[in-house]
Each structure stands twice: as C-alpha cells, then as structure tokens.
C-alpha cells in the first residue's frame, strides 16, 4: 500500500510538472506558435520609408544564419503572378507603369547573372540589352519574393548588392510588405558609382504576425538617362526565436546563477568628450576668441568650454562638458575641427545641443530669399585637407566638403534639416527634410546626429531616426570632419545686444568603422 501511494505521488508530481512545463513554454514563446496571416499582394504599392527608430541597422547577433539566397543564375525564373502560397520570385508593374517591362535575369554581358528592371517586355515592347540599353521612361516595376513564413524568427535582415545608373529622382527601392499594400523599406536615387551593399532590418511585429514578401522596385521617369538598376547576391539572414524550458525545482534548492557576460565596447577610431581633466579641447585648437569686422561693425566668434567662455555660463555637456561655438555675426560661418582624417567608410556620431538661437529676420516678408534659413548649426564631413586650419579663425569656406545642418525661423526649435555638397564657395542641395513631431528635444537638451558613409551612400540619422538617404560619389576618399554654426544673411542675429550670441554645444564626437 505504501509503495502504491509513493508511485501515485510520483505520477502526480510528474503530471503536474508536465502541465507546468506546457504553461511556461506557452507563456515564453507565444509568437512562435501563432500562425501568420496570409494575403495576396495587390498593386499599386504604397511605399513607406522605414523609421530606423523602429528597425535600427544594428546587424544580427551570433547564431544568425542565411535562410534564403539568390544569385540570379540559370534557375532564376520569376512568374508574372502574385497568387499562390509557394514562395516564388514574382514580377508585377503598378497601374501607373507606362514602360511595359518586367524585372528579369541578365544572361550575358558585363552584368551577367544579375537582376535588371527591364528584361522582359510586356506586350509588343522591343527587347532591350541590359548593360547597353538605357532603361525606359515611365517604369513602375516590382520584383517580389514570397510568401515567406518568418514567424519563428526573432530578427531578420535583408542584405544584397546593387548598382544604380539613373537620373536624379529615379529610384531603386527595396523593402518588405506584411499586408500586400504597403512596402516598408528604403531607397536610393541617381548614381551609385559601382556596386554597393544595401541592407534592411525587417520589422519583427510585421513578419511574426503576417506572411512576408520581399520587394524590389524601380521608379524611372527619365528617358535615355542611364543603364538603370541591377541587383545581385540577395540574402535573408535570420536569428531563430529561443524557447526556454524552466525545470520544476524540488525542495526549494536555489538554481545555479548564470554569469552575465561583460559586453566588450567597440573601440572608436576617434573620440572627443571634453570631460573635465582631458585635453580634448586642445585637439580642436583650444579656446579661441576671434574678432571680425563687416559692414555693420565688429563681431565676435569662437569656441570654448561652457563655464570658461567670455560670457560666463555654467558647464554644459552630455553629461559633463562640451565644445561650444558662439557667433555674434551674420553670414559668417564658424567651424572647428580636430583635423582627423576619416577612412573612406565610417560612422560619425555628434551630440548637439542648441543653447541660444535667434529668429530669422522676417522683415523681408514674401521676398525673403529661399536660402534665408535662419540660424544654421551642424556637422561637416568628407572635407578636403585645406578646409580647416588650427583654429576656427582659419576655416576655409571655399573648401570641398559635405555639410548636414539644422535651420530655424524662430528661437525655439529648428524647423528643418538639409544636406549640402560644397566646393569653391558654391553648395548644391542634396536633400532636405522637415522635422518630425517630437524628434528634437529642445533648447539646452541633446540630440544625436549619426552620419554613416559607406561607398557612395550617405545616411543621416537624428536620434536614431533615418532622416536622409542619398547617393553621391563626389568625395569618396575620406576626409576631415568638424562642427559649425552659420547665421544666414538677413538673420535677426545681426549685431545682437552686447553679451548675446548664437551658442551651440557639441559633445561625444566619435568616429567608428561602419
């Protein structure tokens, strides 16, 4: 009888443990059990630029594997249909397409075994020669792969290579759709200058709850403008979800703790934090109080550490102290640099805090010139060797460089952002962006700018949100970088009362390998 009771208790304990295991497992990994929603894509597709705050380009952790590859060999054969549940390459055009071509495989020539946007004519269009023929005007052509069931993965990343030879404004787009209508992704336009790597971090909320289609699109409006867009070496890299099982602990024995590994920080190629006790300011030319003169009289400009400036203020940094640029002039660009030369590919981080901004002089009303953008402040990069000197007083406005900056029309917050390419005193606008609501933190608070330069691609992030994504191969060999302020002509900072000036602080200026 005692033996039977013991056996019964053992079975009850085992049964209870089994139920506990089932409940715990279902709580730990509910998304791995749910089946993703199916649908059929239907053009026209609504392309939605990815918010990188939602899906930052951080790569994937160890243990990730390629779950799909495509090299556009002889087996590549897309179907002109979006129906069906079998994962296939599929081609379609938007209703607005007037060119009449599908994506397809290049079978010969310099671009053999790649994908091109206009291989297969629709109807009676003439056959084109990829790599020789220009892409046709009026293209709205898509290449999709799917449907893919990715709900058992924690993270998924698309990686591929592309070459783009197109007119400014004609775009290669890539992304993923989770509902068949919206394509979430990114794009480039114009010239890539050769083969470049493209990436996209897919949205976990999208692919865990819905079937997924990868999507490559081309929007080309110009005629005889270039060879178009080619893609190759498509990979989908994923990290599986982990299902953890917790043992039923008898007699309240404490489990053996698992040591937490110490993360190894990625070393910076260059770093300035301006913290107390370091000599970072000296690398930027030291404290500098300059005096200039113009048609309206003399003005002051320079750099210092907050708390040790010509107009006393408290130390201000993120978190300790920072580099402050000040300016009481107008139409005078004040810029500073450590004269460090970056490699060709790099990432540049700068924390920026506007301290004092002045409103634009609006007296010109509707006749204000279009470049009258108030107070500017931002970052210079890929600068030629003669752009910066030892101090802000030796800055050469006529050098060659890119500049990303914020601009304002009031004294509270910037209203826009812009990216320019400058040479010999003339600047070309590569892109502009409004300021999304809630993006910037305000006066005396900090915003982080991240500039990623890889090949001919320039990506600008603000507070981890991708703001501008441009292709420009003019300055490729790396270069100097720096920070600047620039009250534009017609600005209300013209000769402000004594003791007042535009003040902008910069901190945690670091360069990394991409």
Secondary structure, 3 states (H helix, E strand, C coil): CHHHHHHHHHHHHHHHHHHHHHHHHHHHCHHHHCCCECCCCCCCCEEEECCCCCCCCCCCCCCCEEEEEECCCCCCCCECCCCCCCCEEEEEECCCCCCCEEEEECCCCCCCCCEEEEEEECCCCCCCCCCCCCCCCCEEEEEEEEEECCCCEEEEEEEEEEEEECCCCCEEEEEEECCCCEEEEEEEECEEEEEEEEEEECCHHHHHHECEEEEEEEEECCCCCCCEEEEEEEEEEEEECCCCCCCCCHHHCCCCCCCCCCCCCCCCCEEECCCCCCCHHHHCCCCEEEEEEECCEEEEEEEECCCCCCCCCCCCCCCCCCEEEEECCCCCEEEECCCCECCCCEEEEEEEEEEECCCECHHHHHHCCCCCCCEEEEEEEEECCCCCCCCHHHCCCCCCEEEEEEECCCCCCCCEEEEEEEECCEEEEEEEEECCCCCCCCCCCCEEEEEEEECCEEEEEECCEEEEEEECCCCCCCCEEEEEEEECCCECCCCCCCCCCEEEEEEEEEEECC
